[in-house]
Amino acid sequence: MTVFAEEPLDSPAGYLPGYPGMTLQSEKWTIIRKLGWGERSSVWLVHNTSQPLEFRAIKVLTITESKGATALNELGIQRMNEVRTAEVDIARLQDSFQEGDHLCLVFNPHGITVEQLRKSNVDGGYLAVHLAKQIASWTLAALLSFQEPNLVHGAIAADHIVVGELDQEDIAAADPAAAVEYLISNGVSYPLVKSQPIDPKGWYTTWNEAATDFAGKTLYLLNMGHATRPNQNSDVLKTITSSKSVPLAPEVLRGQSLGPGSDVWQLGWMTFCLISGKPLLDQESYTKSPIESLNRSLEAPGLENRLLHNTTLAKEDLEATASLLRSLLAADPLLRPSPDDLLEIKWMQQGDICTCGWCQADMDVVEN
């Protein structure tokens, strides 16, 4: 068991032992706080050393990941013209550089993730259903935007969607970075830096805010390193299937290639968690027996009972919600709706609203 509360700095994978005040790219950037970390990287808020009001977020890949297929894949995907001009808001690469053995990807800094927003509901761990619908509808738009360049994202998850961008005022108003502590492991001293994401103040978001307020927020999709064309890039697929951070559709676990249906399945997994407050299944148990455990978890009335844990789910909305989730999470990819099919489903349409609120009111009139 690791002695580190966050990324295991003594791991053979080789995380950057960063800390506030450390400089990167020949002292161009100075670290001011840690925003987060994941299975293959850590993310740091930096400012330009010579222009302190210029801020960026730098994703520093582990040494192992820097040499892997997904690192080169993310660079290639981000540089595709179809991705750079896609209508959906993707966290777009601003620059990249090498820091020792670490590949570093430079982005504009963003706010909290949808997963952090979900967890901000300390009582239930779920989002208000109308927010879950809006996030699902936005994600569907992202999947549709990948059709023209013929891409599959491969890692649709609440951890990979962020709310808003940070500006100078957000960063100035943020709580100070936590003090750095040190831990000695096997005779080596490591800096322990707490992750402190920043919620953009102008975009302040709560788990149950009004639908029209949330409609005014911009969401951004992260983690293009797993993106690929259907039936291509076996090296990336090997990395994805070894990942512990994002559940994979049953057919992908069986060795089939990624496809639009696997993104749809991940959309279903994410949506269930946003509504119920908990993952559909323990990932380890699911991986051992994907078909059996998945089918069992979708049975009635068990699925409905878990959804009713969310106190904002109206009983008249329960049947439609459960029906949609069963279709998204179908073990057989041929039984799942396509992204185009999902456009015709009322549940998804209810999440596609703007700040005026009239579109939702019009939909209610049509329904009645």
VEXDREN-2710 file (C-alpha; in Angstrom, 1 decimal):
% VEXDREN-2710
k/r/px/py/pz
1/MET/0.0/0.0/0.0
2/THR/1.4/3.4/-1.0
3/VAL/2.4/5.9/1.7
4/PHE/1.4/8.8/-0.6
5/ALA/-2.0/10.4/-0.2
6/GLU/-2.0/11.4/-3.9
7/GLU/0.2/10.3/-6.8
8/PRO/2.8/7.7/-5.7
9/LEU/6.0/9.7/-6.2
10/ASP/8.1/6.6/-5.7
11/SER/6.3/4.6/-8.4
12/PRO/8.4/3.2/-11.2
13/ALA/6.0/5.1/-13.5
14/GLY/7.9/8.2/-12.6
15/TYR/5.7/11.1/-11.6
16/LEU/7.2/14.6/-11.5
17/PRO/8.0/15.6/-7.9
18/GLY/6.8/19.1/-8.5
19/TYR/6.2/21.9/-5.9
20/PRO/5.3/25.6/-5.9
21/GLY/8.3/27.6/-7.0
22/MET/9.7/24.9/-9.2
23/THR/10.4/26.1/-12.8
24/LEU/9.8/24.3/-16.1
25/GLN/10.9/24.7/-19.7
26/SER/14.2/26.5/-18.9
27/GLU/12.5/28.6/-16.3
28/LYS/9.8/29.9/-18.6
29/TRP/7.1/28.7/-16.3
30/THR/6.9/28.7/-12.5
31/ILE/4.6/26.3/-10.6
32/ILE/2.1/28.1/-8.3
33/ARG/-0.2/25.2/-7.2
34/LYS/-1.2/21.6/-8.1
35/LEU/-4.6/21.3/-9.8
36/GLY/-4.8/17.5/-9.8
37/TRP/-3.4/14.2/-10.7
38/GLY/-4.3/11.0/-12.4
39/GLU/-3.2/7.5/-13.3
40/ARG/-0.6/8.8/-15.8
41/SER/0.0/12.5/-15.1
42/SER/-0.2/15.4/-12.7
43/VAL/-1.5/18.8/-13.6
44/TRP/0.1/22.1/-12.4
45/LEU/-1.1/25.7/-12.5
46/VAL/1.8/27.9/-13.6
47/HIS/2.5/31.4/-14.5
48/ASN/5.0/32.8/-17.0
49/THR/8.1/33.7/-15.0
50/SER/8.6/36.9/-16.9
51/GLN/4.9/37.8/-17.3
52/PRO/3.3/36.7/-14.0
53/LEU/-0.3/37.4/-15.2
54/GLU/0.0/34.8/-18.0
55/PHE/-1.3/31.5/-16.6
56/ARG/-1.4/28.0/-18.0
57/ALA/-2.2/24.5/-16.8
58/ILE/0.6/22.0/-17.6
59/LYS/-0.1/18.3/-17.7
60/VAL/3.1/16.5/-16.9
61/LEU/3.0/12.9/-18.0
62/THR/4.8/10.2/-16.0
63/ILE/8.1/9.1/-17.5
64/THR/6.6/5.8/-18.6
65/GLU/3.6/7.5/-20.2
66/SER/5.9/10.0/-21.9
67/LYS/7.3/7.1/-23.9
68/GLY/4.0/5.4/-24.5
69/ALA/1.6/5.4/-27.4
70/THR/-1.1/7.6/-25.8
71/ALA/1.3/10.5/-25.3
72/LEU/2.2/10.6/-29.0
73/ASN/-1.4/9.9/-29.8
74/GLU/-2.7/12.9/-27.8
75/LEU/-0.2/15.2/-29.6
76/GLY/-1.3/13.9/-33.0
77/ILE/-5.0/14.1/-32.2
78/GLN/-4.7/17.6/-30.8
79/ARG/-2.9/18.8/-34.0
80/MET/-5.6/17.4/-36.3
81/ASN/-7.3/20.3/-38.1
82/GLU/-10.7/18.7/-37.6
83/VAL/-10.1/18.6/-33.9
84/ARG/-8.8/22.1/-33.7
85/THR/-11.8/23.5/-35.5
86/ALA/-14.5/21.2/-33.9
87/GLU/-17.6/22.9/-32.7
88/VAL/-17.4/21.1/-29.3
89/ASP/-15.3/22.8/-26.6
90/ILE/-12.2/20.6/-26.3
91/ALA/-9.4/21.6/-24.0
92/ARG/-7.0/22.5/-26.8
93/LEU/-3.3/22.1/-26.7
94/GLN/-1.4/25.4/-26.6
95/ASP/2.1/24.1/-26.6
96/SER/4.2/21.0/-25.6
97/PHE/7.8/20.6/-24.4
98/GLN/10.1/18.1/-22.8
99/GLU/11.1/18.5/-19.1
100/GLY/13.8/15.9/-18.6
101/ASP/12.1/12.5/-19.3
102/HIS/8.6/14.0/-18.9
103/LEU/6.4/15.1/-21.8
104/CYS/4.6/18.3/-20.8
105/LEU/1.3/19.4/-22.5
106/VAL/0.3/23.1/-22.0
107/PHE/-3.4/24.1/-21.9
108/ASN/-5.4/27.1/-20.7
109/PRO/-6.4/26.5/-17.1
110/HIS/-9.9/25.3/-16.4
111/GLY/-12.2/25.0/-13.5
112/ILE/-13.5/22.0/-11.5
113/THR/-14.4/18.7/-13.1
114/VAL/-17.9/17.4/-13.3
115/GLU/-16.8/14.6/-10.9
116/GLN/-15.7/17.2/-8.4
117/LEU/-19.0/18.9/-8.8
118/ARG/-20.8/15.7/-8.1
119/LYS/-18.8/15.0/-5.0
120/SER/-19.6/18.5/-3.7
121/ASN/-23.0/17.1/-2.8
122/VAL/-21.7/15.6/0.5
123/ASP/-25.1/14.2/1.5
124/GLY/-25.9/12.1/-1.6
125/GLY/-23.0/12.4/-4.0
126/TYR/-25.3/13.0/-7.0
127/LEU/-26.2/15.9/-9.2
128/ALA/-29.7/17.3/-9.6
129/VAL/-31.3/15.3/-12.4
130/HIS/-31.7/18.4/-14.7
131/LEU/-27.9/18.9/-14.5
132/ALA/-27.2/15.3/-15.3
133/LYS/-29.4/15.7/-18.3
134/GLN/-27.6/18.8/-19.4
135/ILE/-24.2/17.2/-19.0
136/ALA/-25.3/14.1/-20.9
137/SER/-26.8/16.2/-23.7
138/TRP/-23.6/18.2/-24.0
139/THR/-21.5/15.0/-24.1
140/LEU/-23.8/13.7/-26.8
141/ALA/-23.0/16.9/-28.8
142/ALA/-19.3/16.1/-28.3
143/LEU/-19.7/12.6/-29.6
144/LEU/-21.6/13.9/-32.7
145/SER/-18.8/16.3/-33.4
146/PHE/-16.3/13.4/-33.5
147/GLN/-18.2/11.9/-36.4
148/GLU/-16.7/14.2/-39.1
149/PRO/-13.1/13.4/-38.2
150/ASN/-14.2/9.7/-37.6
151/LEU/-12.9/9.6/-34.0
152/VAL/-13.8/7.8/-30.9
153/HIS/-12.9/9.5/-27.6
154/GLY/-12.4/6.3/-25.6
155/ALA/-12.4/7.9/-22.2
156/ILE/-15.8/9.6/-21.6
157/ALA/-16.0/10.2/-17.8
158/ALA/-17.0/12.9/-15.4
159/ASP/-13.3/13.4/-14.5
160/HIS/-12.7/14.4/-18.1
161/ILE/-15.2/17.2/-18.3
162/VAL/-14.5/20.5/-16.7
163/VAL/-16.6/23.6/-16.0
164/GLY/-15.3/27.0/-17.3
165/GLU/-11.9/28.5/-17.8
166/LEU/-9.8/30.3/-15.2
167/ASP/-8.9/34.0/-15.6
168/GLN/-6.6/36.3/-13.6
169/GLU/-9.3/37.2/-11.1
170/ASP/-10.2/33.6/-10.4
171/ILE/-6.6/32.8/-9.6
172/ALA/-6.1/35.9/-7.5
173/ALA/-9.2/35.2/-5.5
174/ALA/-8.4/31.5/-4.9
175/ASP/-7.3/30.3/-1.5
176/PRO/-3.5/30.2/-1.1
177/ALA/-1.7/27.0/-2.1
178/ALA/-1.3/24.6/0.7
179/ALA/2.1/24.4/2.4
180/VAL/4.4/21.7/1.0
181/GLU/5.3/18.9/3.3
182/TYR/8.0/16.3/2.8
183/LEU/8.0/12.5/3.1
184/ILE/11.0/10.2/3.1
185/SER/10.6/6.9/1.4
186/ASN/13.5/4.5/0.9
187/GLY/15.9/7.3/1.8
188/VAL/14.5/9.7/-0.8
189/SER/12.8/13.0/0.2
190/TYR/9.6/13.7/-1.8
191/PRO/7.5/16.9/-1.8
192/LEU/3.9/16.3/-0.9
193/VAL/1.7/18.8/-2.6
194/LYS/-2.1/18.8/-2.2
195/SER/-4.3/19.1/-5.2
196/GLN/-6.3/22.3/-5.1
197/PRO/-8.5/22.9/-8.2
198/ILE/-10.0/26.3/-8.5
199/ASP/-13.7/26.9/-9.2
200/PRO/-14.0/29.9/-11.5
201/LYS/-15.8/32.6/-9.5
202/GLY/-17.7/33.9/-12.4
203/TRP/-18.8/30.4/-13.2
204/TYR/-19.5/29.3/-9.6
205/THR/-21.4/26.0/-9.9
206/THR/-23.4/24.0/-7.4
207/TRP/-24.7/20.5/-7.7
208/ASN/-28.3/21.6/-7.7
209/GLU/-28.3/25.0/-9.3
210/ALA/-31.0/26.1/-11.7
211/ALA/-30.9/24.6/-15.2
212/THR/-30.9/28.0/-16.8
213/ASP/-27.9/29.1/-14.7
214/PHE/-26.0/25.9/-15.6
215/ALA/-26.8/26.4/-19.3
216/GLY/-24.7/29.6/-19.2
217/LYS/-21.6/27.6/-18.3
218/THR/-19.1/26.3/-20.8
219/LEU/-18.0/22.7/-20.5
220/TYR/-14.7/21.4/-21.9
221/LEU/-13.7/17.9/-22.8
222/LEU/-10.3/16.7/-21.6
223/ASN/-8.0/13.7/-22.3
224/MET/-7.7/13.2/-26.0
225/GLY/-4.9/10.8/-25.5
226/HIS/-7.2/7.8/-25.7
227/ALA/-9.0/9.1/-28.9
228/THR/-8.6/7.0/-32.0
229/ARG/-10.2/6.1/-35.2
230/PRO/-12.5/3.0/-35.0
231/ASN/-10.7/-0.3/-35.5
232/GLN/-7.3/1.4/-35.5
233/ASN/-4.3/2.0/-33.2
234/SER/-3.9/-1.2/-31.3
235/ASP/-1.1/0.3/-29.1
236/VAL/-3.5/2.9/-27.7
237/LEU/-6.1/0.2/-27.2
238/LYS/-3.6/-1.8/-25.1
239/THR/-3.0/1.2/-22.9
240/ILE/-6.7/1.9/-22.5
241/THR/-7.5/-1.7/-21.5
242/SER/-4.8/-1.6/-18.9
243/SER/-6.3/1.6/-17.4
244/LYS/-8.0/1.5/-14.0
245/SER/-9.5/5.0/-14.2
246/VAL/-12.2/4.6/-16.9
247/PRO/-14.6/1.6/-17.2
248/LEU/-14.6/0.1/-20.7
249/ALA/-17.5/-1.4/-22.6
250/PRO/-17.7/-5.2/-22.5
251/GLU/-16.7/-5.7/-26.1
252/VAL/-13.5/-3.6/-25.5
253/LEU/-12.6/-5.8/-22.6
254/ARG/-13.0/-8.8/-24.8
255/GLY/-10.4/-7.3/-27.2
256/GLN/-12.6/-5.7/-29.8
257/SER/-11.7/-2.2/-31.1
258/LEU/-13.2/1.0/-29.9
259/GLY/-16.1/2.4/-31.7
260/PRO/-18.9/4.9/-31.3
261/GLY/-20.9/2.3/-29.3
262/SER/-18.1/2.2/-26.7
263/ASP/-18.3/5.9/-26.2
264/VAL/-22.1/5.6/-25.9
265/TRP/-21.6/2.9/-23.2
266/GLN/-19.3/5.2/-21.2
267/LEU/-21.8/8.0/-21.5
268/GLY/-24.3/5.6/-19.8
269/TRP/-21.9/4.6/-17.1
270/MET/-21.1/8.3/-16.3
271/THR/-24.8/9.3/-16.4
272/PHE/-25.8/6.6/-14.0
273/CYS/-23.2/7.8/-11.5
274/LEU/-24.2/11.4/-11.9
275/ILE/-27.8/10.5/-11.0
276/SER/-27.3/7.8/-8.4
277/GLY/-24.2/9.2/-6.7
278/LYS/-22.4/5.9/-7.0
279/PRO/-20.8/3.8/-9.8
280/LEU/-23.0/1.2/-11.4
281/LEU/-20.6/-1.5/-10.4
282/ASP/-17.3/-2.0/-8.5
283/GLN/-14.9/-1.8/-11.4
284/GLU/-12.8/-4.8/-10.4
285/SER/-15.9/-7.0/-10.1
286/TYR/-17.2/-5.7/-13.4
287/THR/-13.9/-6.4/-15.2
288/LYS/-13.8/-10.0/-13.9
289/SER/-17.3/-10.8/-15.2
290/PRO/-18.5/-7.9/-17.4
291/ILE/-21.5/-9.4/-19.1
292/GLU/-23.0/-11.2/-16.1
293/SER/-22.4/-8.4/-13.7
294/LEU/-23.6/-5.7/-16.1
295/ASN/-26.9/-7.6/-16.9
296/ARG/-27.6/-8.2/-13.3
297/SER/-27.1/-4.5/-12.4
298/LEU/-29.6/-3.4/-15.0
299/GLU/-32.4/-5.7/-13.8
300/ALA/-35.6/-4.2/-12.5
301/PRO/-36.4/-3.1/-9.9
302/GLY/-32.8/-2.9/-8.6
303/LEU/-31.8/-0.2/-11.1
304/GLU/-34.9/1.9/-10.4
305/ASN/-34.4/1.6/-6.7
306/ARG/-30.8/2.8/-7.0
307/LEU/-31.9/5.8/-9.1
308/LEU/-34.5/6.8/-6.5
309/HIS/-31.6/7.5/-4.1
310/ASN/-31.6/10.8/-5.9
311/THR/-34.2/13.0/-4.2
312/THR/-34.5/15.3/-7.3
313/LEU/-35.6/12.5/-9.6
314/ALA/-39.4/12.8/-10.1
315/LYS/-41.2/9.5/-10.1
316/GLU/-42.8/10.3/-13.4
317/ASP/-39.2/10.6/-14.8
318/LEU/-38.0/7.3/-13.4
319/GLU/-39.2/5.0/-16.2
320/ALA/-37.7/7.1/-18.9
321/THR/-34.4/7.4/-17.1
322/ALA/-34.1/3.7/-16.4
323/SER/-35.0/2.9/-19.9
324/LEU/-32.4/5.2/-21.4
325/LEU/-29.7/3.8/-19.1
326/ARG/-30.5/0.2/-20.0
327/SER/-30.2/1.1/-23.7
328/LEU/-26.9/3.0/-23.3
329/LEU/-25.4/0.3/-21.1
330/ALA/-26.5/-2.7/-23.2
331/ALA/-23.9/-5.5/-23.1
332/ASP/-24.4/-6.0/-26.9
333/PRO/-23.2/-2.9/-28.7
334/LEU/-25.7/-3.6/-31.5
335/LEU/-28.5/-3.0/-29.1
336/ARG/-27.2/0.5/-28.0
337/PRO/-28.6/3.6/-29.7
338/SER/-26.2/5.5/-32.0
339/PRO/-25.4/9.1/-31.2
340/ASP/-27.8/10.1/-34.0
341/ASP/-30.5/7.9/-32.4
342/LEU/-30.0/9.7/-29.1
343/LEU/-30.9/13.0/-30.6
344/GLU/-34.5/11.8/-31.0
345/ILE/-34.9/10.7/-27.3
346/LYS/-36.9/13.1/-25.2
347/TRP/-34.7/12.6/-22.1
348/MET/-31.7/13.9/-24.0
349/GLN/-33.6/16.7/-25.6
350/GLN/-34.6/17.9/-22.1
351/GLY/-31.0/18.6/-21.4
352/ASP/-30.5/20.8/-24.4
353/ILE/-31.6/24.1/-23.1
354/CYS/-30.3/27.6/-23.1
355/THR/-30.1/30.4/-20.5
356/CYS/-33.5/31.9/-21.5
357/GLY/-35.4/28.8/-20.3
358/TRP/-38.1/29.3/-23.0
359/CYS/-36.9/26.2/-24.9
360/GLN/-37.7/24.1/-21.8
361/ALA/-41.0/25.8/-21.3
362/ASP/-41.9/25.2/-25.0
363/MET/-41.0/21.5/-24.6
364/ASP/-43.2/21.2/-21.5
365/VAL/-46.1/22.8/-23.5
366/VAL/-45.6/20.3/-26.3
367/GLU/-45.5/17.4/-23.9
368/ASN/-48.8/18.5/-22.3
END
